[in-house]
Amino acid sequence: MRLTSALLGAIIMISPVTAHAAEIRVLTAGAMKEVVLELVAPFEKDTGHKVTVANDTAGGLQRRIEGGQAFDLAIITPAVIDGLIGAGKIAAGSRIDLAQVGVGVAVKEGAPKPDISSVDALKKTLVAARAVAYIDPASGGSSGIYFSGLLDRLGIADQVKPKAKLKAGGYVAELVASGEADIAVHQISEILPVKGVVLLGPLPPEVQRYTVYALGLAVAPQDSAAAAALAKHLSSPASAAVLTAKGMEVPQK
């Protein structure tokens, strides 16, 4: 972490001062979208730079970057960042772990709140549900891949998967708000922004899965100093309060 911070500082110091506002292109996993958007606003105001943000699943972002999509800074899972470093798409030494988030369960606002306080209670709730919404594992979404495997491990895949409502990306809980499903399982930070639903709670500790999100700088950003300055801003201690408000937390060392 100290080496990475030093690298970012060096980039800012040795890069020529930008006399004009730069455009910084950010690709982010959906779970980090709300955090990034809130942190970007004061950065733009203070620096005059313009930040454009596009989001996708972790797998979707990996495919975009490998396919040649232009970007300056990416926020994905550490494994994907490391793979893209190896592929020469992200600068070596630029990775910073930003946040972690757990998987939660949502129901429609005003609906009965089933029990998910234990693994057995969660199993019963999922089996009894009319329809369960989660990210399509084929899209590369971290929570969907994990939850699909969890259903197998819990021995209820044959009962739950036939009534699954899969979403390729975006906010899964929207399927609960619209009435297409009565339960959604997704990253907590992607449940909280959805109107018309409430967070029932996180998965029980025994089956909880935390996903870490990390940033990495493109090998050849449009403006190295501007991209490094945004990376420093996103990873600053001041971001912790925003992470907490959005259902995330600083990753454990």
C-alpha positions as CSV (number, residue, x, y, z in Angstrom):
1,M,0.0,0.0,0.0
2,R,2.9,2.4,0.9
3,L,4.6,1.5,-2.4
4,T,1.5,2.2,-4.4
5,S,0.9,5.5,-2.7
6,A,4.5,6.5,-3.4
7,L,4.0,5.5,-7.1
8,L,0.9,7.7,-7.4
9,G,2.7,10.6,-5.8
10,A,5.6,10.2,-8.2
11,I,3.3,10.2,-11.2
12,I,1.7,13.4,-10.0
13,M,5.0,15.1,-9.3
14,I,6.8,14.2,-12.6
15,S,3.9,14.7,-14.9
16,P,3.6,18.1,-16.5
17,V,1.0,20.4,-15.0
18,T,-2.2,20.3,-17.0
19,A,-3.2,23.7,-18.1
20,H,-6.6,22.6,-19.1
21,A,-9.3,20.4,-17.6
22,A,-8.7,16.8,-18.4
23,E,-11.4,14.1,-19.1
24,I,-10.9,11.0,-17.0
25,R,-12.6,7.9,-18.1
26,V,-13.5,5.5,-15.2
27,L,-14.8,1.9,-15.6
28,T,-16.3,0.6,-12.4
29,A,-18.0,-2.5,-11.1
30,G,-21.6,-1.9,-10.3
31,A,-21.2,-2.4,-6.6
32,M,-18.8,0.7,-6.5
33,K,-20.9,2.9,-8.8
34,E,-22.7,4.9,-6.1
35,V,-19.5,5.4,-4.1
36,V,-17.6,6.6,-7.2
37,L,-20.3,9.0,-8.3
38,E,-20.4,10.6,-4.8
39,L,-16.7,10.9,-4.5
40,V,-16.2,12.2,-8.1
41,A,-18.5,15.3,-7.6
42,P,-16.2,17.2,-5.2
43,F,-13.1,16.1,-7.2
44,E,-14.5,17.7,-10.3
45,K,-15.4,20.8,-8.4
46,D,-11.9,21.1,-6.8
47,T,-9.9,20.3,-9.9
48,G,-12.0,21.3,-12.9
49,H,-11.5,17.9,-14.4
50,K,-14.4,16.0,-16.0
51,V,-14.9,12.4,-14.9
52,T,-17.1,10.0,-17.0
53,V,-18.2,6.8,-15.3
54,A,-19.4,3.6,-16.9
55,N,-20.2,0.5,-15.0
56,D,-20.6,-3.2,-15.7
57,T,-20.1,-6.6,-13.9
58,A,-16.5,-7.6,-13.1
59,G,-16.5,-10.0,-16.0
60,G,-18.0,-7.5,-18.3
61,L,-15.4,-4.9,-17.5
62,Q,-12.6,-7.5,-18.0
63,R,-14.0,-8.3,-21.4
64,R,-14.3,-4.6,-22.3
65,I,-10.7,-3.8,-21.3
66,E,-9.3,-6.9,-23.0
67,G,-11.2,-6.0,-26.1
68,G,-9.5,-2.6,-26.3
69,Q,-12.0,-0.2,-24.7
70,A,-10.3,3.1,-23.8
71,F,-10.2,4.0,-20.1
72,D,-8.0,5.8,-17.6
73,L,-8.9,4.2,-14.3
74,A,-10.7,0.9,-13.6
75,I,-12.3,-0.3,-10.4
76,I,-12.9,-4.1,-10.4
77,T,-12.0,-7.1,-8.2
78,P,-8.3,-7.5,-7.3
79,A,-8.0,-10.8,-9.3
80,V,-9.3,-9.1,-12.4
81,I,-7.0,-6.1,-11.8
82,D,-4.0,-8.4,-11.4
83,G,-4.9,-10.3,-14.5
84,L,-5.1,-7.1,-16.5
85,I,-1.7,-6.0,-15.1
86,G,-0.3,-9.3,-16.4
87,A,-2.0,-8.6,-19.8
88,G,-0.4,-5.2,-20.0
89,K,-3.6,-3.2,-19.8
90,I,-3.2,-1.8,-16.2
91,A,0.0,-0.3,-14.9
92,A,2.0,-2.5,-12.6
93,G,2.2,-1.2,-9.0
94,S,-1.0,1.0,-9.4
95,R,-3.4,-1.4,-7.7
96,I,-5.1,0.0,-4.5
97,D,-7.7,-2.0,-2.6
98,L,-10.5,0.5,-2.0
99,A,-13.5,-1.3,-0.4
100,Q,-15.2,-4.5,0.5
101,V,-18.9,-5.3,0.6
102,G,-21.0,-8.3,1.7
103,V,-24.0,-9.9,0.1
104,G,-27.5,-9.0,1.3
105,V,-31.1,-9.9,0.9
106,A,-33.9,-7.5,-0.1
107,V,-37.7,-7.6,0.0
108,K,-40.3,-5.2,-1.2
109,E,-41.1,-2.2,1.1
110,G,-44.1,-3.1,3.2
111,A,-43.9,-6.8,2.5
112,P,-43.5,-9.4,5.3
113,K,-39.9,-9.8,6.4
114,P,-38.9,-13.5,6.4
115,D,-36.2,-14.9,8.7
116,I,-32.6,-15.1,7.3
117,S,-30.9,-14.9,10.7
118,S,-29.4,-18.4,10.4
119,V,-28.4,-20.7,7.5
120,D,-31.4,-23.0,8.1
121,A,-33.7,-20.0,8.2
122,L,-32.2,-18.6,5.0
123,K,-32.7,-22.0,3.3
124,K,-36.3,-22.1,4.3
125,T,-36.9,-18.5,3.2
126,L,-35.3,-19.2,-0.3
127,V,-37.3,-22.4,-0.8
128,A,-40.6,-20.8,0.2
129,A,-40.1,-17.7,-2.0
130,R,-42.1,-17.4,-5.2
131,A,-39.2,-16.0,-7.2
132,V,-35.6,-15.2,-6.2
133,A,-33.7,-12.5,-8.1
134,Y,-29.9,-12.4,-8.5
135,I,-27.2,-11.6,-11.0
136,D,-26.8,-14.0,-13.9
137,P,-23.6,-15.9,-13.2
138,A,-22.9,-16.0,-16.9
139,S,-22.6,-12.2,-17.0
140,G,-19.5,-12.4,-14.7
141,G,-21.2,-10.7,-11.7
142,S,-19.4,-11.6,-8.4
143,S,-22.4,-12.0,-6.2
144,G,-24.3,-14.0,-8.8
145,I,-21.4,-16.5,-9.2
146,Y,-21.1,-16.8,-5.5
147,F,-24.8,-17.2,-4.8
148,S,-25.3,-19.8,-7.5
149,G,-22.6,-21.9,-6.0
150,L,-24.0,-21.3,-2.5
151,L,-27.4,-22.8,-3.6
152,D,-25.5,-25.9,-4.7
153,R,-23.6,-26.2,-1.4
154,L,-26.8,-25.7,0.6
155,G,-28.5,-28.5,-1.3
156,I,-31.4,-26.3,-2.5
157,A,-30.3,-25.6,-6.0
158,D,-33.0,-27.8,-7.5
159,Q,-35.7,-26.0,-5.6
160,V,-34.5,-22.4,-6.1
161,K,-32.8,-22.2,-9.5
162,P,-36.0,-23.0,-11.5
163,K,-37.7,-20.0,-10.1
164,A,-34.7,-17.7,-10.4
165,K,-35.1,-14.2,-12.0
166,L,-31.7,-13.5,-13.4
167,K,-30.4,-10.0,-14.3
168,A,-27.3,-9.5,-16.5
169,G,-26.2,-6.4,-14.7
170,G,-27.5,-3.4,-12.8
171,Y,-29.7,-3.4,-9.7
172,V,-31.2,-6.8,-9.1
173,A,-33.5,-5.4,-6.4
174,E,-35.4,-3.6,-9.1
175,L,-37.0,-7.0,-9.9
176,V,-38.4,-7.0,-6.4
177,A,-39.6,-3.4,-6.6
178,S,-41.4,-4.3,-9.9
179,G,-43.0,-7.4,-8.4
180,E,-41.2,-9.9,-10.6
181,A,-39.5,-11.5,-7.6
182,D,-40.2,-11.3,-3.9
183,I,-36.6,-11.7,-2.8
184,A,-33.3,-10.3,-4.2
185,V,-29.8,-11.4,-3.3
186,H,-27.1,-8.9,-4.3
187,Q,-24.2,-6.8,-3.0
188,I,-25.5,-4.6,-0.2
189,S,-24.2,-1.5,-1.9
190,E,-26.4,-2.3,-4.9
191,I,-29.5,-2.9,-2.8
192,L,-29.5,0.4,-0.8
193,P,-30.0,2.7,-3.8
194,V,-33.2,0.9,-5.1
195,K,-36.4,2.7,-4.2
196,G,-39.3,0.5,-3.1
197,V,-37.2,-2.2,-1.4
198,V,-35.7,-2.7,2.0
199,L,-32.5,-4.5,3.0
200,L,-33.6,-7.5,5.1
201,G,-30.1,-8.0,6.2
202,P,-26.8,-9.5,5.2
203,L,-26.3,-13.3,4.6
204,P,-25.6,-15.2,7.9
205,P,-21.9,-15.0,8.8
206,E,-21.3,-18.7,8.0
207,V,-22.2,-18.2,4.4
208,Q,-21.3,-14.5,3.9
209,R,-19.0,-13.6,1.1
210,Y,-17.1,-10.2,1.0
211,T,-16.0,-8.9,-2.3
212,V,-13.1,-6.6,-2.4
213,Y,-12.8,-3.9,-5.1
214,A,-9.6,-2.4,-6.2
215,L,-8.5,0.4,-8.6
216,G,-5.8,0.3,-11.2
217,L,-4.5,2.9,-13.6
218,A,-4.4,2.3,-17.4
219,V,-1.0,1.7,-18.8
220,A,-1.4,4.8,-21.0
221,P,-4.0,7.2,-19.6
222,Q,-4.9,10.3,-21.5
223,D,-3.6,12.4,-18.6
224,S,-1.4,10.6,-16.1
225,A,-1.4,13.3,-13.5
226,A,-5.2,13.7,-13.6
227,A,-5.8,10.0,-13.4
228,A,-3.3,9.6,-10.5
229,A,-4.9,12.5,-8.7
230,L,-8.3,10.9,-8.9
231,A,-6.9,7.5,-7.7
232,K,-5.4,9.3,-4.7
233,H,-8.7,11.0,-4.0
234,L,-10.7,7.8,-4.2
235,S,-8.3,6.0,-1.9
236,S,-8.0,8.8,0.7
237,P,-9.1,8.3,4.3
238,A,-12.0,10.8,3.7
239,S,-13.7,8.2,1.5
240,A,-14.4,5.9,4.4
241,A,-17.5,7.8,5.5
242,V,-18.9,7.5,2.0
243,L,-18.2,3.8,1.9
244,T,-20.1,3.3,5.1
245,A,-23.1,5.3,3.9
246,K,-23.2,3.2,0.8
247,G,-23.1,-0.1,2.6
248,M,-19.4,-0.8,2.1
249,E,-16.4,-0.7,4.3
250,V,-12.6,-0.3,4.1
251,P,-11.1,-3.7,3.3
252,Q,-9.5,-5.7,6.0
253,K,-5.7,-5.8,5.9
